[in-house]
Amino acid sequence: MGNAILPNNTARHGRKTRLAGRLLAATAGAIGLFATLPALAETLVVKNFTLIDGRGGAATPNSAMVVEDGRIVWVGPSAQAPVDAAAIDLTGKFVIPGLIDTHIHMGNVHDLTQDERFYTTENVEADLRTYASYGFTTVAVMGTDKDSVFAVRNAERAGRPTMTRLFTAGQGIVFRGGYGGVPGINRPVANAREAAIEVDAQAAKGADYIKFWLDDELATMPKMPPEISQAVIDAAHRNGLKVFAHIFYLEDAKRLAAQGVDGFVHSVRDKPVDKELTDAMKEKGIVQVAATLSREAAMFAYGKPAPQLDDPFFKQSLSPEALRLLASPERQKSVASAPAFPRLPGFFDTAMANLKREAAAGVHYGVGTDSGPPGRVAGYSGHWEMELMVKDGFTPGQAIQAATGYGAEILGAKDLGTIERAKWADFVVLDADPLKDIRNTRKINSVYIAGRKVRSVAQ
């Protein structure tokens, strides 16, 4: 691939000025964004690729895109692209929007050990670069960040990031003695008043949404009472924020739907969802933020030698020690000996079936993995998630739209998720057609964030 940035010399300056004039004429009337274009704008032109734009339509062959200062200013047929612009020729390639994982955790794991002491800005940024290398250019962290995350996020939003964009709930709300969070990061609450205070604190820090856990870990821990979940939801809405919940049981999902929750970050896994729940979700606009199918599969996959342990795409982001431990017969035996292990494949099957039922009922859904904790691999899990969706009966196009346009809608990220004029130029170049085989999302040629090429897996 050639240099994506045109050199700032006299010859190119004149060429870019003419290009800017033509682009202005072509786009200003349509989108009303540019009274003028800077003469020395950073310009990227790519052409001759097949476009899958994240809006769910058919792929468009022989496409081109023009980017100015990280934003898409023109997209259309290659034959109509500005002829005097230096362009990167992507003949035979496929371009999709940057992928979005709507449920992750980051910064807290070293090898296969999770501990809050590992949470540093350096580790957070390393995780964000890992996600970018896998084509996930936006992630949503669900409640296990330290306050230092806000400086990282704010710096990204102040300019053009060079690593994956992040959204964060700050510290999610955990019931005292109950399930959820990371010790040392999350501050458990004991009553409705404490819950509302904690929500207000996250909102004051600048949380993008609120997350809370409602689970009893298979009846081994106390569950958050209804008055506390209601207080969390009410406080989030009073602060103008959406509120997303970790759930496991159907009865809890119904309770939260009645209380006004905005979305679920896992599938119901104890029994099939019913019409009562899907009707409520559709009527109230409650979204399946993430089904976390790959998370459910990962819970039992490493109780024996897993096929992905020999996959270079899987191994790309793991340390040698993490790989050694995952392949260790001793660890596999330990995983398989857990009391709940025999039930885990059934929970996975139920999650798969419930996502399909919700989609058939018209419930909106994204692609989220719950990756980050030990054994749930950053970046790789998102591609596995899409593969599992296709095995669940979704088309590759539906899986890609869920991981792009739908994900952006769930997060309220209006500038992301699709390849359209005026949006950020976050996109992934693939060497093979993902609509023919969803596993082709793994054949990454290069990744761009805000119009700049970032490190790709192939590199």
For each residue, the residues with C-beta under 8 A, 3 or more apart:
1: 4 88 445 446 453
2: 88
3: 6 7
4: 1 44 88 448 451 452 453
5: 42 43 44 452
6: 3 12 15 16 42 43 86
7: 3 12
8: 12 13 40
9: 12 13
10: 13 14
11: 14 15
12: 6 7 8 9 15 16 86
13: 8 9 10 16 17 39 40
14: 10 11 17 18
15: 6 11 12 18 19 84 85 86
16: 6 12 13 19 20 39 40 41 43 85
17: 13 14 20 21 39
18: 14 15 21 22 84
19: 15 16 22 23 43 66 82 84 85
20: 16 17 23 24 37 38 39 41 68
21: 17 18 24 25 37
22: 18 19 25 26 82
23: 19 20 26 27 37 66 68 73 74 82
24: 20 21 27 28 34 36 37
25: 21 22 28
26: 22 23 30 74
27: 23 24 30 31 33 34 73 74 421
28: 24 25 31 32 33 34 35
29: 32
30: 26 27 421
31: 27 28 34 421 422
32: 28 29
33: 27 28 422
34: 24 27 28 31 37 73
35: 28
36: 24
37: 20 21 23 24 34 41 68 73
38: 20 41 69
39: 13 16 17 20
40: 8 13 16
41: 16 20 37 38 68 69
42: 5 6 68 69 70 451
43: 5 6 16 19 66 67 68 85
44: 4 5 66 67 88 425 448 451 452
45: 64 65 66 67 81 82 85 86 87 88
46: 49 64 65 87 88 90 95 429
47: 63 64 65 78 81 87 88 89 90
48: 62 63 64 78 89 90 91 93
49: 46 63 64 90 91 93 94 95 429
50: 59 60 61 62 63 93 94 95 433
51: 59 60 61 63 65 75 95 419
52: 59 94 95 96 397 400 434 435
53: 57 60 75 97 418 419 420
54: 96 97 400 401 404 405 408 417 418 419
55: 401 405 418 420
56: 397 398 401 405
57: 53 60
58:
59: 50 51 52 94 433 435
60: 50 51 53 57 63
61: 50 51
62: 48 50 77 78 79
63: 47 48 49 50 51 60 75 76 77 78 95
64: 45 46 47 48 49 74 75 76 77 78 80 81 87
65: 45 46 47 51 72 74 75 95 419 425 427
66: 19 23 43 44 45 72 73 74 75 81 82 85
67: 43 44 45 70 71 72 73 425 451
68: 20 23 37 41 42 43 71 73 451
69: 38 41 42 160 451
70: 42 67 160 424 425 450 451 452
71: 67 68 422 423 424 425 450 451
72: 65 66 67 75 419 420 421 422 423 424 425
73: 23 27 34 37 66 67 68 421 422
74: 23 26 27 64 65 66 81 82 421
75: 51 53 63 64 65 66 72 419 420 421
76: 63 64 80 81
77: 62 63 64 80 81
78: 47 48 62 63 64 81
79: 62
80: 64 76 77
81: 45 47 64 66 74 76 77 78 85 87
82: 19 22 23 45 66 74 85
83:
84: 15 18 19
85: 15 16 19 43 45 66 81 82
86: 6 12 15 45
87: 45 46 47 64 81
88: 1 2 4 44 45 46 47
89: 47 48
90: 46 47 48 49 93 95 429
91: 48 49
92: 431
93: 48 49 50 90 429 430 431 445
94: 49 50 52 59 429 430 431 432 433 434 440
95: 46 49 50 51 52 63 65 90 419 427 428 429 430
96: 52 54 99 135 400 404 419 427 428 430 434 441
97: 53 54 404 405 416 417 418 419 426 427 428
98: 135 136 137 138 404 416 426 427 428 447 448 449
99: 96 134 135 136 137 138 367 382 403 404 407 428 441
100: 136 137 138 139 140 366 367 403 404 407 408 411 413 416 417
101: 104 131 136 138 139 140 367 368 369 371 381 382 403 407
102: 140 265 289 290 366 367 368 407 410 411
103: 140 142 265 266 289 290 292 368 369 370
104: 101 131 139 140 141 142 368 369 370 371 372 378
105: 108 141 142 143 144 182 370 371 372 373
106: 123 124 127 128 139 141 144 145 372 378
107: 118 119 120 123 124 127 145 146 149 372
108: 105 114 115 116 118 119 144 182 185 372 373
109: 112 113 114 118 372 373 374
110: 113 115 118 123
111: 319 321 322 325
112: 109 321 322 325 326 374 375
113: 109 110 118 374
114: 108 109 118 182 373 374
115: 108 110 118 184
116: 108 119 146 182 183 184 185
117: 184
118: 107 108 109 110 113 114 115 123
119: 107 108 116 123 124 145 146 148 185
120: 107 123 124 148
121: 124 125 148 151 152
122: 125 126
123: 106 107 110 118 119 120 126 127
124: 106 107 119 120 121 127 128 145 148 149 152
125: 121 122 128 129 152 163
126: 122 123 129 130
127: 106 107 123 124 130 131 372 378
128: 106 124 125 131 132 139 152 163 164 166
129: 125 126 132 133 163 164 454 455
130: 126 127 133 134 317 378 379
131: 101 104 127 128 134 136 137 139 163 164 378 379
132: 128 129 135 136 137 163 164 447 449 454 455
133: 129 130 316 317 379 447 454 455 456 457
134: 99 130 131 316 317 378 379 380 382 383 444 457
135: 96 98 99 132 379 382 428 441 444 447 456 457
136: 98 99 100 101 131 132 139 164 379 382
137: 98 99 100 131 132 164 165 416 426 427 428 447 449
138: 98 99 100 101 164 165 166 167 407 408 411 413 416 417 426
139: 100 101 104 106 128 131 136 164 165 166 167
140: 100 101 102 103 104 166 167 168 208 209 289 368 411
141: 104 105 106 144 145 149 166 167 168 169
142: 103 104 105 169 172 211 244 246 265 370
143: 105 169 170 171 172 173 180 181 186 211 212 213
144: 105 106 108 141 171 172 181 182 185 186 372
145: 106 107 119 124 141 148 149 168 169 170 171 185
146: 107 116 119 149 171 185
147: 150 170 205
148: 119 120 121 124 145 151 152
149: 107 124 141 145 146 152 153 166 168 170
150: 147 153 154 168 170 205 206
151: 121 148 154 155
152: 121 124 125 128 148 149 155 156 166
153: 149 150 156 157 166 167 168 206
154: 150 151 157 158 206
155: 151 152 158 159 161
156: 152 153 159 161 163 165 166
157: 153 154 165
158: 154 155
159: 155 156
160: 69 70 449 450 451 452
161: 155 156 164 165 449 450
162: 449 452 454
163: 125 128 129 131 132 156 449 454
164: 128 129 131 132 136 137 138 139 161 449
165: 137 138 139 156 157 161 416 426 449
166: 128 138 139 140 141 149 152 153 156
167: 138 139 140 141 153 208 209 411 413
168: 140 141 145 149 150 153 207 208
169: 141 142 143 145 172 202 207 208 209 210 211 244
170: 143 145 147 149 150 202 205 206 207
171: 143 144 145 146 181 185 186 187 198 202
172: 142 143 144 169 180 181 186 210 211 212 213 246
173: 143 186 189 195 198 199 210 211 212 213 232
174: 178 179 180 181 186 187 188 189 212 213
175: 178 179 180 188 189 190 213 222 223 224 225 228
176: 188 189 190
177: 188 221 222
178: 174 175 188 213 215 216 221 222 223 224
179: 174 175 213 215 216 217 221 223
180: 143 172 174 175 186 212 213 215 246
181: 143 144 171 172 174 185 186 188 213
182: 105 108 114 116 144 185 186
183: 116 186
184: 115 116 117
185: 108 116 119 144 145 146 171 181 182
186: 143 144 171 172 173 174 180 181 182 183
187: 171 174 198
188: 174 175 176 177 178 181
189: 173 174 175 176 194 195 197 198 228
190: 175 176 194
191: 194 195 227 228
192: 195 196 227 228 230 231
193: 196 197 231
194: 189 190 191 197 198
195: 173 189 191 192 198 199 228 231 232 235
196: 192 193 199 200 231 232 234 235
197: 189 193 194 200 201
198: 171 173 187 189 194 195 201 202
199: 173 195 196 202 203 210 231 232 235 236 239
200: 196 197 203 204 235 239
201: 197 198 204 205
202: 169 170 171 198 199 205 207 210
203: 199 200 206 207 210 235 236 239 240 241
204: 200 201
205: 147 150 170 201 202
206: 150 153 154 170 203
207: 168 169 170 202 203 210 241
208: 140 167 168 169 241 411 412
209: 140 167 169 236 241 242 243 244 262 411
210: 169 172 173 199 202 203 207 232 235 236 239 241 242 243 244
211: 142 143 169 172 173 243 244 245 246 265
212: 143 172 173 174 180 224 229 232 243 245 246
213: 143 172 173 174 175 178 179 180 181 224 245 246
214: 223 224 229 245 246 247 252 256
215: 178 179 180 221 223 246 247 248 249 252
216: 178 179 219 220 221 222 223
217: 179 220 221
218: 340 343
219: 216
220: 216 217
221: 177 178 179 215 216 217
222: 175 177 178 216
223: 175 178 179 214 215 216 252
224: 175 178 212 213 214 228 229
225: 175 228 229
226: 229 230 255 259
227: 191 192 230 231
228: 175 189 191 192 195 224 225 231 232
229: 212 214 224 225 226 232 233 245 255 256 259 261
230: 192 226 227 233 234 259
231: 192 193 195 196 199 227 228 234 235
232: 173 195 196 199 210 212 228 229 235 236 243
233: 229 230 236 237 243 256 259 260 261
234: 196 230 231 237 238 260
235: 195 196 199 200 203 210 231 232 238 239
236: 199 203 209 210 232 233 239 241 242 243
237: 233 234 240 241 243 260
238: 234 235
239: 199 200 203 210 235 236
240: 203 237
241: 203 207 208 209 210 236 237
242: 209 210 236 262 263 412
243: 209 210 211 212 232 233 236 237 261 262
244: 142 169 209 210 211 261 262 263 264 265 289
245: 211 212 213 214 229 256 261 263 264 265
246: 142 172 180 211 212 213 214 215 264 265 266
247: 214 215 252 253 256 264 266 268
248: 215 252 266 268 269 270
249: 215 252 253 268 269 270
250: 253 254 268 270 271 272 273 274 277
251: 254 255
252: 214 215 223 247 248 249 255 256
253: 247 249 250 256 257 264 268 273 277
254: 250 251 257 258 276 277 280
255: 226 229 251 252 258 259
256: 214 229 233 245 247 252 253 259 261 264
257: 253 254 261 277 280 281 284 286
258: 254 255 280
259: 226 229 230 233 255 256
260: 233 234 237 284
261: 229 233 243 244 245 256 257 264 286
262: 209 242 243 244 285 286 287
263: 242 244 245 286 287 288 289 410
264: 244 245 246 247 253 256 261 267 268 286 287 288 289 290
265: 102 103 142 211 244 245 246 289 290 292 368 370
266: 103 246 247 248 269 290 291 292 295 351 370
267: 264 288 291 292 293 296 350 351 352 354 355
268: 247 248 249 250 253 264 271 273 277 350 351 354
269: 248 249 266 296 347 350 351 354
270: 248 249 250 347 350
271: 250 268 350
272: 250 350 353 354 357
273: 250 253 268 277 278 354 357 358
274: 250 277 278
275: 278 279 361
276: 254 279 280
277: 250 253 254 257 268 273 274 280 281
278: 273 274 275 281 282 357 358 361 362 363
279: 275 276 282 283 361
280: 254 257 258 276 277 283 284 286
281: 257 277 278 284 285 286 287 288 358 361 363
282: 278 279 285 361 362 363
283: 279 280
284: 257 260 280 281
285: 262 281 282 364
286: 257 261 262 263 264 280 281 363
287: 262 263 264 281 363 364 365 366 410
288: 263 264 267 281 291 355 358 363 364 365 366
289: 102 103 140 244 263 264 265 365 366 368 410
290: 102 103 264 265 266 366 367 368 369 370
291: 266 267 288 351 352 354 355 365 368 385 389
292: 103 265 266 267 295 296 351 368 369 370 385
293: 267 296 297 348 351 352 355 385 388 389 392
294: 297 298 369 370 371 376 381 382 384 385 388
295: 266 292 298 299 369 370 371 376 381
296: 267 269 292 293 299 344 347 348 351
297: 293 294 300 301 348 384 388
298: 294 295 301 302 375 376 377 381
299: 295 296 344 347 348
300: 297 303 335 336 341 344 345 348
301: 297 298 304 306 308
302: 298 306 326 331 332 335 375
303: 300 332 335 336 341
304: 301 332 336
305: 309 327 332
306: 301 302 309 326
307: 310 311
308: 301 311 314 380 384
309: 305 306 314 315 323 326 327
310: 307
311: 307 308 314 315
312: 315 316
313: 316 380 383 442 457
314: 308 309 311 318 377 380
315: 309 311 312 318 323
316: 133 134 312 313 379 380 457
317: 130 133 134 377 378 379 380
318: 314 315 322 323 326 377
319: 111 322 323
320: 323 324
321: 111 112 324 325
322: 111 112 318 319 325 326 374
323: 309 315 318 319 320 326 327
324: 320 321 327 328
325: 111 112 321 322 328 331
326: 112 302 306 309 318 322 323 331 375
327: 305 309 323 324
328: 324 325 331 332
329: 332 333
330: 333 334
331: 302 325 326 328 334 335
332: 302 303 304 305 328 329 335 336
333: 329 330 336 337
334: 330 331 337 338
335: 300 302 303 331 332 338 341
336: 300 303 304 332 333 341
337: 333 334 341
338: 334 335 341
339:
340: 218 343 344
341: 300 303 335 336 337 338 344
342: 345
343: 218 340 346 347
344: 296 299 300 340 341 347 348
345: 300 342 348 349
346: 343 349 350
347: 269 270 296 299 343 344 350 351
348: 293 296 297 299 300 344 345 351 352
349: 345 346 352 353
350: 267 268 269 270 271 272 346 347 353 354
351: 266 267 268 269 291 292 293 296 347 348 354 355
352: 267 291 293 348 349 355 356 388 391 392
353: 272 349 350 356 357 392
354: 267 268 269 272 273 291 350 351 357 358
355: 267 288 291 293 351 352 358 359 365 389 392
356: 352 353 359 360 392 393 394
357: 272 273 278 353 354 360 361
358: 273 278 281 288 354 355 361 363 365
359: 355 356 362 363 365 394 398
360: 356 357
361: 275 278 279 281 282 357 358
362: 278 282 359
363: 278 281 282 286 287 288 358 359
364: 285 287 288 406 409 410
365: 287 288 289 291 355 358 359 402 406
366: 100 102 287 288 289 290 402 403 406 407 410
367: 99 100 101 102 290 382 385 386 389 399 402 403 406 407
368: 101 102 103 104 140 265 289 290 291 292 385 407
369: 101 103 104 290 292 294 295 376 381 382 384 385
370: 103 104 105 142 265 266 290 292 294 295 373 376 381
371: 101 104 105 294 295 376 377 378 379 380 381 382
372: 104 105 106 107 108 109 127 144 376 378
373: 105 108 109 114 370 376
374: 109 112 113 114 322
375: 112 298 302 326
376: 294 295 298 369 370 371 372 373 381
377: 298 314 317 318 371 380 381
378: 104 106 127 130 131 134 317 371 372 381
379: 130 131 133 134 135 136 316 317 371 382 383
380: 134 308 313 314 316 317 371 377 383 384
381: 101 294 295 298 369 370 371 376 377 378 384 385
382: 99 101 134 135 136 294 367 369 371 379 385 386 403
383: 134 313 379 380 386 387 439 441 442
384: 294 297 308 369 380 381 387 388
385: 291 292 293 294 367 368 369 381 382 388 389 403
386: 367 382 383 389 390 396 399 400 402 403 438 441
387: 383 384 390 391 438 439
388: 293 294 297 352 384 385 391 392
389: 291 293 355 367 385 386 392 394 398 399 402 438
390: 386 387 393 394 395 396 399 438
391: 352 387 388
392: 293 352 353 355 356 388 389
393: 356 390
394: 356 359 389 390 398 399 402
395: 390 398 399 435
396: 386 390 399 400 434 435 436 437 438
397: 52 56 400 401 435
398: 56 359 389 394 395 401 402
399: 367 386 389 390 394 395 396 402 403 438
400: 52 54 96 386 396 397 403 404 434 435 438 441
401: 54 55 56 397 398 404 405 406
402: 365 366 367 386 389 394 398 399 406 407
403: 99 100 101 366 367 382 385 386 399 400 406 407
404: 54 96 97 98 99 100 400 401 407 408 417 418
405: 54 55 56 97 401 408 409 417 418
406: 364 365 366 367 401 402 403 409 410 417
407: 99 100 101 102 138 366 367 368 402 403 404 410 411 413 417
408: 54 100 138 404 405 411 413 414 416 417 418
409: 364 405 406 412 413 417
410: 102 263 287 289 364 366 406 407
411: 100 102 138 140 167 208 209 407 408 416
412: 208 242 409
413: 100 138 167 407 408 409 416 417
414: 408
415: 422 423 424
416: 97 98 100 137 138 165 408 411 413 423 424 426
417: 54 97 100 138 404 405 406 407 408 409 413 423
418: 53 54 55 97 404 405 408 423
419: 51 53 54 65 72 75 95 96 97 423 425 427
420: 53 55 72 75 423
421: 27 30 31 72 73 74 75
422: 31 33 71 72 73 415
423: 71 72 415 416 417 418 419 420
424: 70 71 72 415 416 449 450 451
425: 44 65 67 70 71 72 419 448 450 451
426: 97 98 137 138 165 416 448 449 450
427: 65 95 96 97 98 137 419 447 448
428: 95 96 97 98 99 135 137 441 444 446 447 448
429: 46 49 90 93 94 95 444 445 446 447 448
430: 93 94 95 96 433 434 440 441 443 444 445
431: 92 93 94 440 443 444 445
432: 94 436 437 440 443
433: 50 59 94 430 436 437 440
434: 52 94 96 396 400 430 437 438 440 441
435: 52 59 395 396 397 400
436: 396 432 433 440
437: 396 432 433 434 440
438: 386 387 389 390 396 399 400 434 441
439: 383 387 442
440: 94 430 431 432 433 434 436 437 443
441: 96 99 135 383 386 400 428 430 434 438 444
442: 313 383 439 457
443: 430 431 432 440
444: 134 135 428 429 430 431 441 447 456 457 458
445: 1 93 429 430 431 456 458
446: 1 428 429 453 456 458
447: 98 132 133 135 137 427 428 429 444 453 454 455 456
448: 4 44 98 425 426 427 428 429 451 452 453 454
449: 98 132 137 160 161 162 163 164 165 424 426 452 454
450: 70 71 160 161 424 425 426
451: 4 42 44 67 68 69 70 71 160 424 425 448
452: 4 5 44 70 160 162 448 449
453: 1 4 446 447 448 456
454: 129 132 133 162 163 447 448 449
455: 129 132 133 447 459
456: 133 135 444 445 446 447 453 459
457: 133 134 135 313 316 442 444
458: 444 445 446
459: 455 456
